[in-house]
């Protein structure tokens, strides 16, 4: 497989079809690659618990989650090793929350995830599954691996980021929903991949990464093969080495099959 030792793929819009399913064909192709000695991992903005629940039939060797804030390696069944983590401190989290409510108003919808759980002040119809805890962020005193804010107002986000210093924040919009993602400046997919590269002794030149949105651009540029989905936004396609099929057409599996 073109000297590829590790495959990393985003989830939404990439490995997932639009209904969040993964085809049996894709699961089989990934399993076949693993049996041939290629490691497989996910690299997603989702929190860990909100990512692996969709992976029925896939056992990843690596998980990069929370927007790059948390990375685990699974050397064997039942064992995991934390390779990387990075988060906002409690004081930074508190400052971002207070500035968000000051700039956008007290009804602003926010979600936060960390290693302990997922939290939101949204209505239960929006975040109604068992993985989310509804909270009043006026009293939130935990740290945060990822903070998402419902707005498209770039100027407002810049003011919010200023509460902790823009040099301390990695901030990106989502292309398909009116939200911004804020993480610690060191909590990016590419930072987590670099840490995994050092730990596993696998050079990034032997990695292939798949993605479709803004926060995938860094990892596609870093890895030896950066592959944009056929449904990716133009900025991702421009940053990629190759373009594969769309997520609805098992583009990830198709690319892997042609290189086995």
N, C-alpha and C positions, 0 to 999 in steps of 0.2 A: 504493500500500500504506500507507494511513493515516500517511504521512510517516515510515515506518520505513526507515532507511538501513542498519541492521545488525541481523542476527538472531544471537543467541547461544543455544546449547543445551547443556545437560548431556548426558552420554552414558548411563551406566547408569540404567535405569529411565525414560529420557527419549527420546533419539534411538534408542538400542538397544532392540530387542525383548529379551525375557527370555533368549534364546539368544545375545545379543550381536550379532545380525545387524541389518542395515538393509535395509529392503525396496527393491526397484528403484523402486517408485513414489515413495518418499521421496527417493531419490537424484535422480530426475528433477525433482521439485518444487523441490528445492534448486538444481539446475542452472538451471532456468528462472528462479528468483528472481535468481540471480547474473547471468544474461544481461540481466536488466532493470535491473541496476545496484545491486542490494541486496547488501551484503557479508554473508558467512556465516562464522560462527566457532563453535568448540566451547569449552566452559568446564567443565572436569572436574577431579576429584581425581586422576585417573590421571596418571602420568608421561607425558611427551610420546611416548616410544617405545612405550609400552603403550596409547596412545590411537589414534595414527594408523594402527596396524597393522589396525584394524577399519574404516577409512574407505575401503575400496576402492570407487572410483566417485565419491567426494566429494573435492574439492580445496578445503579451507578457506582463506579469506582471513586468518583469525586463529585462533591457538590459545592458549587460556589453560589451563594444565595445572598439575600438582603442587599442586592445591588453591588455585590463585591465585598461586603463587609465581613463575610463569614465563609470560610472554606474548610472542608473536611476531606480526608482521604480514608477510604475504607479498605484496609489491606486484606481483610477476610470477613466472612459473615459474622455479624455480631460485634465487630470491632471497628472503632473509628478514631481517627487522630485529627485533632484540630491543628490545622497548618497556618491559618491566618484569621485574625479578627481585628476590626477597627470600628469604633463607634464615637458618637458625640457623648461627651460627659453629661452628667445630670445637670450641671449648671449651663452648659451649652444648649441642651435640649430645652430647658426651662426658658432661656433667653429667646430661642427661636419661636417657641409657642407664644410667649407674651408679645413678641413683635408681630407675629402673624395676626393675632386678634386685634392688635392696635391698628395695623395697616389695612386688613381686609374685613375686620368686624368680628364680633363674638360668635356669629353663626357659621363661620368658615368651617368647612368639612376637612378634617385632617385624619391621616392614618399614620401610625407609628408601629414599627416592628423592631424587635431585638431578639436576643437568644432565648428570652423567657416567654415571649408570646407576641400576639398581634392585637392592636388596640385601635379603636376609632370612635369618634363622636357622631358618626353617621347614623341615620335611621336603621332600624333592624332589617328593613326590606333591602337595604343596600349591602349590608354586611351581616347576614343572618345566619351564617353557618357556625358550627361549633368551634371553629378555630379562632374566631374573633371575639374580643371582649369589648363591650361598649363602656366607654369611660368619659368622664368630664375632665378634659385636659387642663382645666383650671387647677386641678389638684394632682396632676401627674408629676411624679418626682423620680422617675426611672431614667436610665440612659436610653439612647436610641441608636439603632444601627441604620435605620432609614426613616425619613420623615417625608410623607407625601401630602401635598397641599392642593386642594381643588381650586385652580385658577389658571387662566391663560395670561394674566397680567405680568409681563416680564419686569416692568418697573417696580411693581409691588414686591416681587420675589427678590429683586436686587436690594430693596430696603430691608427685607427680612433677613437675607444672608448677611447684611451689614451688621446685624446684631452680634454676630460672633466673628466677623471678619471674613471677607470673601476668600482669603487665602486658606481658610480652614474648611471650605465647603466645596464639594463637587455637586453641581446643580445642573440638571437637564430636564427638558420637557418630555412628555410622552407624545408621540405623534398622533395617536388614535383617540386619546381621551384628554379632557381639559385639566390636566394635573401636572405639577412639577415634582420631581424627586430630588431630595436633598440628602446627601450622605457626607460623612467626614471626608476630607480631601484625600485621605489615604484609602478610602473604601470604594475602590473601583474594580471592575472585573479584571483589568490589566494588572493592577497591583496584586490581586489574589493569584492570578496566573503566574506572575513572576515568583511569588513565594512558593507556589507549588512546583515550579520548574526547579528552584533551588533544592527543595526538599526531596523531590523524586529523581533528581539528576537527569531530567529530561529537558533538553534545550527547547526553547520556544519554536525553533525552526522545525522541530518534529511534531508540532501540534497543528491541528486543523480546528477552526472555530467557525460556527454558523450563527448568523444573526439577521435582524430585520429592522432594528430601531436605533435611535440616537445613542443609547448607552451600550450598544454593541460595537460601535466604531473603533474604540480603543483596542478591544481584544482582537478584532479582525486585522487591524494594522500590526499588532504585536506578534501574532502567531504566524508560523511559516506559510500556512494556507488560510486566508481569510475569505470565507464564502458567504455572499449575500443571498438571501432567499429571493426567489422570483417576485415575491410580493413585498420586498423590502422598500423602504423609502429611498429616494434618489441619493441622499447623502451617504447611505450605507453602501449602495451599489457602487458609488464613485470611490469609496474607500477600500473596496474588496479586490482580491486577486481574481476571483471567479464569481459567477452567478449560477446558482442551481435552480431547480424547479421550485414552485411555490409550496407553501406549507400544506395547502389543501391537496397537493399532488405528491406527497411524501418526498419532497425535494431532498431532505437530508439523507434518507435511505437510498434514493437514486444515486446521489453523489458517492456515498460509501460503496455501493455495489459496483460501480464502474472502476473503483480503485482497488478492489480486493483481488 
